[in-house]
Amino acid sequence: MKNINVQTSGFREKDLTDTKRKHRRSGRGRSGLFSKRSLYRGLHFFKVLGPGFVVMIADMDAGSVTTAGVSGAQWGYKLIPLQILLIPVLYLIQSMTSRLGCVTRKGHGELIKEYYGNKWAAFATITLFFVVFSALITEFSGIAASGEIFGIHKVYSVGISFLILLFVVFTGSYRRAENIALIFSLTGFVFIPAAFFAHPDYHQLVFNGLFGSQPLGNKDYIWLVAANAGAVIMPWMIYYQQSATVDKNLCKKDVKLAETDTLIGSIATQVLMIAVIVMTAATLYEAHVVPSTAKAIGRSLIPLAGKYAGALFAVGLYSSSLLAAFVVSMAFTWAAGETWGYKHSLNHRFKEAKLFYFIYIALIFVSAMLVLIPGIPLVTIMVDVEAFNGFILPIVLGFLIALAGSKKILGEYAYSKKSIAAVGLLGLAMVILGIITVLPQSWLNFMHI
């Protein structure tokens, strides 16, 4: 019996030792927050962070800043709830691109080419070019406007920005270029302190904005709702995020963290939109000033909210426009390489991928030069950008939904039919709202609004 007891005791000690080892490996037995596994996961997230966050902040470009500014100046805090409602729309659609990139390790253009043929890939990429080129003109317009708020001639602000954009891609690796892009992304957060400098009325913000009635019977208000929602998803965002995911060498194990990256970016970009609305609602709306351009918004803020608010607005406009210029141009540069089969990675040196770098340089150079032309109708071009987005987005979303729902492509990572249907309906709504913004506002009379 003694031998049996000793042996049994030995087994118990062994079982306890094994249990401790398992707990140590799984992170149990100590605070999960500080376990090695949690620490590793946290550090790994910062390695994955980038494609989703950068593309989302780039969505807060010159056109979006202007739209948010006019929304606050014309309707006060009314359009804040819409910005919150748009967060899941952004996340659902863009998370598809990150999953496609992580699982297939191929860009959007490359997948279209592989599964739908060269002609469809070429068609999608050529249509993307028109959106990208017109968007770049908008971004350089924002860069010029931010400089003019400080009294800097656009020749200098646009010229310096062109050189910065060249420097970013010639750093020699995707990670270095992304780190610079992340710096510009974080700089865009100056809109938040600028909103505080505007001294908003928090009672009005909550009870007139978040929980107030919505003037849905006013056609001008409906048009601004369409303008805010229609500009949320851009065709270049889908191309950029998937290609950046591939260039960063993310894989299947990174799917969840890449989607978290996208979610954080979705929330952040809408917070910035809300900050701009709050800034102009607290100042321009109260003073009954409704400027129509980013430059006019910045200059109007200075006498009403003080030089700090105006300066921060200008800095935010510049950094967001510069970031968007990089993202937009890279979206097409990557897509063209994927479609026509030449080297297309920021990890390649210039000698290895001359055509890749040449296309990038040509895009930013020509668009920058056009903005410097005296008398160019920049406001008309910004409207045309929305028109291109509205008509081309169905093509891009159609391919995205088809690819993301295919088990042949994604296997166990393929989206369910319900998810595909939800994204399809949301995408259709974004397309309709985008098209509404380029129609004459008088068309709303037919709907008795």
JOFENWO-V946254 format. One record per backbone hydrogen bond with DSSP energy under -1.0 kcal/mol. CO is the residue of the C=O (numbers start at 1). NH is the residue of the N-H. Records with the same first field share a line. If there is no record, write none. Layout:
CO: NH, NH
//
This chain:
1: 5
2: 6
3: 7
4: 8
5: 9
6: 10
7: 11
8: 12
9: 13
10: 14
11: 15
12: 16
13: 17
14: 18
15: 19
16: 20
17: 21
18: 22
19: 23
20: 24
21: 25
22: 26
23: 27, 28
35: 39
36: 40
37: 41
38: 42
39: 43
40: 44
41: 45
42: 46
44: 48
45: 49
50: 54
51: 55
52: 56
53: 57
54: 58
57: 60
59: 61
61: 65
62: 66
63: 67
64: 68
65: 69
66: 70
67: 71
68: 72
69: 73
70: 74
71: 75
72: 76
75: 78
77: 80
79: 83
80: 84
81: 85
82: 86
84: 87
86: 90
87: 91
88: 92
89: 93
90: 94
91: 95
94: 98
95: 99
96: 100
97: 101
98: 102
99: 103
100: 104
101: 105
107: 111
108: 112
109: 113
110: 114
111: 115
112: 116
113: 117
117: 121
118: 122
119: 123
120: 124
121: 125
122: 126
123: 127
124: 128
125: 129
126: 130
127: 131
128: 132
129: 133
130: 134
131: 135
132: 136
133: 137
134: 138
135: 139
136: 140
137: 141
138: 142
139: 143
140: 144
141: 145
142: 146
143: 147
144: 148
145: 149
147: 152
153: 156, 157
154: 158
155: 159
156: 160
157: 161
158: 162
159: 163
160: 164
161: 165
162: 166
163: 167
164: 168
165: 169
166: 170
173: 177
174: 178
175: 179
176: 180
177: 181
178: 182
179: 183
180: 184
181: 185
182: 186
183: 187
184: 188
186: 189
187: 190
188: 191
189: 192
190: 194
191: 195
192: 196
193: 197
196: 199
201: 205
202: 206
203: 207
204: 208, 209
205: 210
206: 211
214: 216
215: 218
218: 222
219: 223
220: 224
221: 225
222: 226
223: 227
224: 228
225: 229
226: 230
229: 232
234: 237
235: 239
236: 240
237: 241
238: 242
239: 243
240: 244
241: 245
242: 246
243: 247
244: 248
245: 250
246: 249
251: 254
252: 255
254: 258
255: 259
256: 260
257: 261
258: 262
259: 263
260: 264
261: 265
262: 266
263: 267
264: 268
265: 269
266: 270
267: 271
268: 272
269: 273
270: 274
271: 275
272: 276
273: 277
274: 278
275: 279
276: 280
277: 281
278: 282
280: 285
283: 287
284: 289
293: 297
294: 298
295: 299
296: 300
297: 301
298: 302
301: 305
302: 306
306: 310
307: 311
308: 312
309: 313
310: 314
311: 315
312: 316
313: 317
314: 318
315: 319
316: 320
317: 321
318: 322
319: 323
320: 324
321: 325
322: 326
323: 327
324: 328
325: 329
326: 330
327: 331
328: 332
329: 333
330: 334
331: 335
332: 336
333: 337
334: 338
335: 339
336: 340
337: 341
345: 348
349: 353
353: 357
354: 358
355: 359
356: 360
357: 361
358: 362
359: 363
360: 364
361: 365
362: 366
363: 367
364: 368
365: 369
366: 370
367: 371
368: 372
370: 373
373: 376
376: 378
377: 381
378: 382
379: 383
380: 384
381: 385
382: 386
383: 387
384: 388
385: 389
386: 390
387: 391
388: 392
389: 393
392: 396
393: 397
394: 398
395: 399
396: 400
397: 401
398: 402
399: 403
400: 404
401: 405
403: 406
404: 415
406: 410
407: 411
410: 413
411: 414
416: 420
417: 421
418: 422
419: 423
420: 424
421: 425
422: 426
423: 427
424: 428
425: 429
426: 430
427: 431
428: 432
429: 433
430: 434
431: 435
432: 436
433: 437
435: 438
436: 439
440: 443
441: 444
442: 445
443: 446
444: 447, 449
445: 448
//
